[in-house]
Amino acid sequence: MTNESVRCDWADRSPLERIYHDTKWGIPVHDDKELFKMLMLESMQAGLSWSTILAKMDTLCAAFDDFDPSLVSRYDDAKIEILMKDDGIIKNRAKINAAVHNARMYHALCEEHGSLDSFLWKYVDFAPVINRWEHITQVPPSTALSDVISKDLKKLGFKFVGSTTIYAFMQSVGMVNDHLVSCSYRHTISH
């Protein structure tokens, strides 16, 4: 008998993925700034692997003022040009522009709904959806619920928030618990 942890299949590919899986993924987040940051990181990930984002996480957060929406919403063309020259980030003009735009939309969302936390968590009745996947192949890339949230965010003006991005975001911030039933970390998540 071994004391080694069993992780979700995707988390055993690299040390960064193991650390992220073991300490962050699926743990419920209710802090607005952290929710916005994770939403923007998932948006940056669109079309790339999550391991790419993890490898650039520190430089992305440094370049984007830790994705503080109050700061990012004030970025101008000069700041965007500086970001486009930063090799430590995802140098995709559309994604950079979307982060700035989404920071502005964040403020409008909060004005209308109180907070990003209350806006998002109401979709799951303020408690994580607990799935019981046995194999990684059972975990969907998106769901009917991520379709609805994506559509609602787009109506509010958000960009790079497709259903697959939203489902990955929901997993990352613990709105859904998609740790496999065999995963040692499945039951360590606090609600």
Buried (B, 14 or more C-beta within 10 A) or exposed (E): EEEEBBBBBBBEEEEBBBEBBBEBBBBBBBEBBBBBBBBBBBBBBBEEEBBEBBBBBEBBBEBBBBBBBEEBBEBEEEBBEEBEEBEEBBEBEEBBBBBBBBBBBBEEBBEEBEBBBEBBBEBBEBEBBEBEBEEEEEBBEBBEBBBEBBBBBBEBBBBBBBBBBBBBBBBBBBBBBBBBEEBBBBEEBEE
